[in-house]
């Protein structure tokens, strides 16, 4: 059975400190690529396969773009997002669906409540029900439907691994990671998710983050447009006060978090970090990524500290701050 690295191959990445006592530890693997794409630091076993989960979304959105989906600006940001389901996010997703000539019922992702607390409470007060368009992956799914419409591909089966869209996505993934997936799993939203190494994932995002809109290659031109769209509209990638949006707004670092403790970050100079927290928790991942970028000289200590300060990493006791979640790398 394909599997990720074992506990014995992991290293400590972060701790939870309460009243001076180390209460919990997060271990995992990480890799840092310099601006030239060469490995600068390797922790744990970044060569082992992982499921990239939502950190794959930049590659999936890029594949939709190269397949002819007319996406730009906020719409391209939402295609890349794990959004919090606010009305602002949903309005953009609905615009993509309208462009594709489809409805919310055509989305293959499951119905969900928004993860934004204020929006969820407002919908509950209105006796609303979970909706596909509120699911955090709805932007990606809307972009997939738009790509299918642009090519005349079947809409109903767009999540089948053998569908032309998914085959195209896999081709883009293999080209950018430089790897053949060891297996194809089903993501939480129903989309195929290939297992690749953490180093391969970092390589793919480094290639995207280091791309230029003046590149002679369409794939790299589109990658530069995508990264630029998210940087221009940081609210799209996550949501107000959420880690990926906070990191981008405070440091200019492109950040994409995935389920089960996976994270990728690309600094403006293309220094790239990929992290997998083995226990599946994402609470320390952004702080670990920022610490590794700081150590690599890609982010200043002041900017990293400012971002970490806005990531809600304090540990509380009796209504007071008594500790913090902090990276140990």
C-alpha positions as CSV (number, residue, x, y, z in Angstrom):
1,X,0.0,0.0,0.0
2,X,1.5,3.4,-0.9
3,X,2.1,5.5,2.2
4,X,3.9,8.6,3.3
5,X,7.0,8.7,5.5
6,X,6.9,7.0,9.0
7,X,7.2,8.7,12.4
8,X,10.8,7.5,12.6
9,X,11.7,9.6,9.6
10,X,10.1,12.8,10.8
11,X,11.8,15.6,12.7
12,X,10.3,18.1,15.1
13,X,9.0,21.2,13.4
14,X,7.1,23.0,16.2
15,X,5.9,22.8,19.8
16,X,3.0,23.9,21.8
17,X,4.1,25.7,25.0
18,X,1.8,26.2,27.9
19,X,3.0,28.1,31.0
20,X,6.6,27.2,30.2
21,X,5.7,23.5,29.7
22,X,6.0,21.8,26.3
23,X,2.6,20.2,26.0
24,X,2.6,19.0,22.4
25,X,5.0,18.5,19.5
26,X,4.4,18.6,15.8
27,X,6.9,16.6,13.6
28,X,7.1,16.2,9.9
29,X,9.3,16.9,6.9
30,X,10.2,20.1,5.0
31,X,12.3,21.2,2.1
32,X,13.6,24.6,1.0
33,X,14.6,25.4,-2.5
34,X,16.7,28.5,-3.2
35,X,15.9,31.1,-6.0
36,X,17.9,28.8,-8.4
37,X,15.8,25.8,-7.5
38,X,18.6,24.0,-5.7
39,X,17.8,22.4,-2.3
40,X,19.0,24.6,0.5
41,X,17.6,22.7,3.4
42,X,16.0,19.2,3.9
43,X,14.3,18.1,7.0
44,X,12.9,14.7,7.6
45,X,12.2,12.8,4.4
46,X,10.9,15.2,1.7
47,X,11.6,12.5,-0.9
48,X,8.7,10.4,0.4
49,X,5.3,10.6,-1.3
50,X,2.6,12.8,0.2
51,X,-0.9,13.8,-0.9
52,X,-0.6,17.5,-1.6
53,X,-4.3,18.1,-1.0
54,X,-5.2,21.7,-1.6
55,X,-1.6,22.8,-2.2
56,X,-2.2,21.2,-5.6
57,X,-4.8,23.9,-6.5
58,X,-2.2,26.3,-8.1
59,X,-1.3,23.5,-10.5
60,X,-5.0,22.5,-11.1
61,X,-5.9,26.2,-11.8
62,X,-2.9,26.5,-14.1
63,X,-4.0,23.4,-16.0
64,X,-7.5,25.0,-16.4
65,X,-5.9,28.2,-17.7
66,X,-3.7,26.3,-20.2
67,X,-6.8,24.3,-21.3
68,X,-8.4,27.6,-22.4
69,X,-10.5,28.6,-19.4
70,X,-10.9,32.4,-19.6
71,X,-9.7,33.3,-16.1
72,X,-8.0,36.3,-14.7
73,X,-7.8,38.6,-11.7
74,X,-10.1,37.7,-8.9
75,X,-11.6,34.7,-10.8
76,X,-8.1,33.2,-11.2
77,X,-7.5,33.8,-7.5
78,X,-10.7,31.9,-6.6
79,X,-9.8,29.1,-9.0
80,X,-6.6,28.7,-6.8
81,X,-8.3,29.1,-3.5
82,X,-9.5,27.3,-0.4
83,X,-11.8,30.1,0.3
84,X,-13.9,30.7,3.5
85,X,-17.3,31.0,1.7
86,X,-18.0,34.6,2.3
87,X,-20.5,36.4,0.1
88,X,-17.6,38.1,-1.7
89,X,-16.0,34.8,-2.5
90,X,-19.3,33.2,-3.6
91,X,-20.1,36.1,-5.9
92,X,-16.9,35.4,-7.9
93,X,-17.5,31.7,-8.0
94,X,-21.0,32.3,-9.3
95,X,-19.5,34.6,-12.0
96,X,-17.3,31.8,-13.2
97,X,-20.2,29.4,-13.3
98,X,-22.2,31.9,-15.3
99,X,-19.4,32.3,-17.7
100,X,-19.4,28.5,-18.1
101,X,-23.2,28.5,-18.6
102,X,-23.7,26.1,-15.7
103,X,-25.4,26.3,-12.3
104,X,-24.3,25.5,-8.7
105,X,-25.9,22.1,-9.1
106,X,-23.2,21.2,-11.7
107,X,-20.5,21.6,-9.1
108,X,-19.0,18.2,-8.1
109,X,-17.9,19.3,-4.7
110,X,-20.1,18.4,-1.7
111,X,-22.4,21.0,0.0
112,X,-20.8,22.7,3.0
113,X,-21.2,25.5,5.4
114,X,-18.8,28.5,4.9
115,X,-15.8,28.3,7.2
116,X,-16.0,32.1,7.8
117,X,-17.7,32.3,11.2
118,X,-19.7,35.5,10.6
119,X,-21.1,34.3,7.3
120,X,-22.0,30.9,8.8
121,X,-23.9,32.5,11.6
122,X,-25.8,34.8,9.2
123,X,-26.8,31.9,7.1
124,X,-27.9,29.9,10.1
125,X,-30.0,32.8,11.3
126,X,-31.6,32.8,7.8
127,X,-32.3,29.0,8.1
128,X,-30.1,28.4,5.1
129,X,-28.7,25.0,4.2
130,X,-25.1,23.9,3.3
131,X,-24.4,24.7,-0.3
132,X,-21.9,23.5,-2.9
133,X,-20.9,27.0,-3.8
134,X,-20.0,27.7,-0.1
135,X,-17.6,24.7,-0.1
136,X,-14.0,25.9,0.1
137,X,-13.1,24.2,-3.2
138,X,-16.0,25.6,-5.2
139,X,-13.8,28.0,-7.1
140,X,-11.5,25.2,-8.3
141,X,-14.5,23.2,-9.4
142,X,-16.1,26.2,-11.2
143,X,-12.8,26.7,-13.1
144,X,-12.7,23.0,-14.0
145,X,-16.3,23.3,-15.4
146,X,-15.2,26.4,-17.3
147,X,-12.2,24.6,-18.8
148,X,-14.5,21.7,-19.9
149,X,-16.9,24.1,-21.5
150,X,-14.1,25.8,-23.4
151,X,-13.1,22.4,-24.9
152,X,-16.5,20.8,-25.4
153,X,-15.6,18.1,-22.8
154,X,-18.3,16.3,-20.9
155,X,-19.4,18.2,-17.8
156,X,-21.0,15.4,-15.8
157,X,-17.8,13.3,-15.5
158,X,-15.2,16.0,-15.0
159,X,-13.9,14.5,-11.8
160,X,-13.2,11.1,-13.3
161,X,-9.4,10.5,-13.4
162,X,-9.8,9.4,-17.0
163,X,-11.6,12.5,-18.0
164,X,-9.7,14.7,-20.6
165,X,-9.5,17.5,-18.0
166,X,-8.0,15.3,-15.3
167,X,-5.6,13.8,-17.8
168,X,-4.5,17.3,-18.7
169,X,-4.1,18.3,-15.0
170,X,-2.0,15.2,-14.4
171,X,0.2,16.1,-17.4
172,X,0.8,19.6,-15.9
173,X,1.5,18.1,-12.5
174,X,4.0,15.6,-13.9
175,X,5.7,18.3,-16.0
176,X,6.1,20.7,-13.1
177,X,7.0,18.3,-10.4
178,X,9.2,16.2,-12.6
179,X,7.6,13.0,-11.2
180,X,5.1,10.4,-12.0
181,X,2.5,10.1,-9.2
182,X,2.8,6.9,-7.2
183,X,-1.0,6.7,-6.8
184,X,-4.1,8.8,-7.4
185,X,-6.4,9.3,-4.4
186,X,-9.7,11.1,-4.0
187,X,-9.5,14.5,-2.3
188,X,-12.1,15.8,0.2
189,X,-13.8,17.7,-2.6
190,X,-14.0,14.7,-4.8
191,X,-11.3,15.7,-7.2
192,X,-8.3,13.3,-8.0
193,X,-5.2,14.1,-6.0
194,X,-1.9,12.5,-7.1
195,X,0.7,11.4,-4.6
196,X,4.0,13.1,-5.2
197,X,7.0,13.9,-3.1
198,X,7.3,17.0,-1.0
199,X,10.4,17.9,-3.0
200,X,8.4,17.5,-6.2
201,X,5.7,19.7,-4.9
202,X,8.2,22.4,-4.0
203,X,9.8,22.1,-7.4
204,X,6.5,22.7,-9.1
205,X,5.7,25.8,-7.1
206,X,9.2,27.1,-7.5
207,X,8.8,26.8,-11.3
208,X,5.5,28.6,-11.1
209,X,6.7,31.3,-8.7
210,X,9.9,31.9,-10.8
211,X,8.0,32.2,-14.1
212,X,7.7,35.4,-16.1
213,X,4.9,36.7,-18.2
214,X,7.5,37.3,-20.9
215,X,8.5,33.7,-21.1
216,X,8.6,32.1,-24.5
217,X,6.6,29.2,-23.1
218,X,2.9,29.5,-22.6
219,X,2.8,27.3,-19.5
220,X,5.3,29.6,-17.7
221,X,3.5,32.8,-18.9
222,X,0.2,31.5,-17.5
223,X,1.9,30.5,-14.3
224,X,3.2,34.0,-13.8
225,X,-0.2,35.4,-14.5
226,X,-1.7,33.1,-11.9
227,X,0.8,33.9,-9.1
228,X,0.4,37.6,-10.0
229,X,-3.4,37.4,-9.7
230,X,-3.3,35.9,-6.3
231,X,-0.7,38.5,-5.1
232,X,-2.9,41.3,-6.4
233,X,-6.0,39.8,-4.7
234,X,-4.8,38.1,-1.5
235,X,-8.4,37.9,-0.1
236,X,-9.3,35.4,-2.8
237,X,-6.8,32.6,-1.8
238,X,-8.2,32.1,1.7
239,X,-10.1,34.8,3.6
240,X,-10.0,37.7,6.0
241,X,-7.7,36.9,8.9
242,X,-6.9,33.4,7.5
243,X,-3.3,32.2,7.3
244,X,-2.6,32.2,3.6
245,X,-4.2,35.7,3.2
246,X,-2.3,37.0,6.2
247,X,1.0,35.7,5.1
248,X,0.6,37.2,1.6
249,X,-0.6,40.6,2.9
250,X,2.2,40.9,5.5
251,X,5.2,39.5,3.6
252,X,4.3,39.2,-0.2
253,X,4.9,35.5,0.1
254,X,2.5,33.3,-2.0
255,X,1.1,30.7,0.5
256,X,-1.1,27.8,-0.1
257,X,-2.2,25.5,2.7
258,X,-3.7,22.0,2.2
259,X,-5.5,19.6,4.5
260,X,-3.5,17.2,6.6
261,X,-0.7,19.6,7.4
262,X,0.6,20.4,4.0
263,X,1.9,23.8,3.0
264,X,3.8,25.5,0.2
265,X,5.2,29.0,0.2
266,X,7.0,31.0,-2.5
267,X,8.8,34.2,-1.7
268,X,9.1,37.1,-4.1
269,X,12.6,35.9,-5.0
270,X,11.2,32.4,-5.8
271,X,12.7,30.8,-2.6
272,X,10.2,28.0,-2.0
273,X,9.3,26.0,1.1
274,X,7.1,22.9,1.3
275,X,6.0,21.4,4.6
276,X,4.2,18.2,5.7
277,X,3.2,18.0,9.3
278,X,2.9,14.3,9.9
279,X,0.0,14.4,12.4
280,X,-2.1,16.2,9.9
281,X,-2.5,19.4,11.9
282,X,-2.1,22.7,10.0
283,X,-2.0,25.0,13.0
284,X,1.8,25.3,13.1
285,X,2.5,25.0,9.4
286,X,2.5,28.6,8.4
287,X,4.8,29.6,11.2
288,X,7.2,26.8,10.3
289,X,7.2,27.9,6.6
290,X,7.9,31.5,7.5
291,X,10.7,30.5,9.8
292,X,12.3,28.4,7.1
293,X,12.0,31.3,4.6
294,X,13.5,33.7,7.2
295,X,16.4,31.3,7.7
296,X,16.9,31.2,3.9
297,X,17.1,35.0,3.8
298,X,14.0,35.3,1.7
299,X,11.9,37.1,4.3
300,X,13.0,39.6,6.9
301,X,12.8,38.7,10.6
302,X,10.5,41.7,11.2
303,X,8.1,40.7,8.4
304,X,8.0,37.1,9.5
305,X,7.4,38.2,13.1
306,X,4.6,40.5,12.0
307,X,2.9,37.7,10.1
308,X,3.3,35.2,12.8
309,X,1.8,37.7,15.3
310,X,-1.4,37.7,13.2
311,X,-1.7,33.9,12.9
312,X,-3.6,33.3,16.2
313,X,-0.9,31.1,17.6
314,X,-1.3,32.1,21.3
315,X,-2.2,29.5,23.9
316,X,-4.8,30.6,26.4
317,X,-5.6,29.6,29.9
318,X,-8.3,31.2,32.1
319,X,-8.8,33.9,29.5
320,X,-5.2,35.0,29.4
321,X,-2.3,34.2,27.1
322,X,-0.1,31.6,28.8
323,X,2.0,30.3,25.9
324,X,2.2,29.9,22.1
325,X,2.6,27.5,19.2
326,X,6.1,28.1,17.9
327,X,8.4,26.7,15.3
328,X,11.5,24.9,16.4
329,X,13.3,24.6,13.1
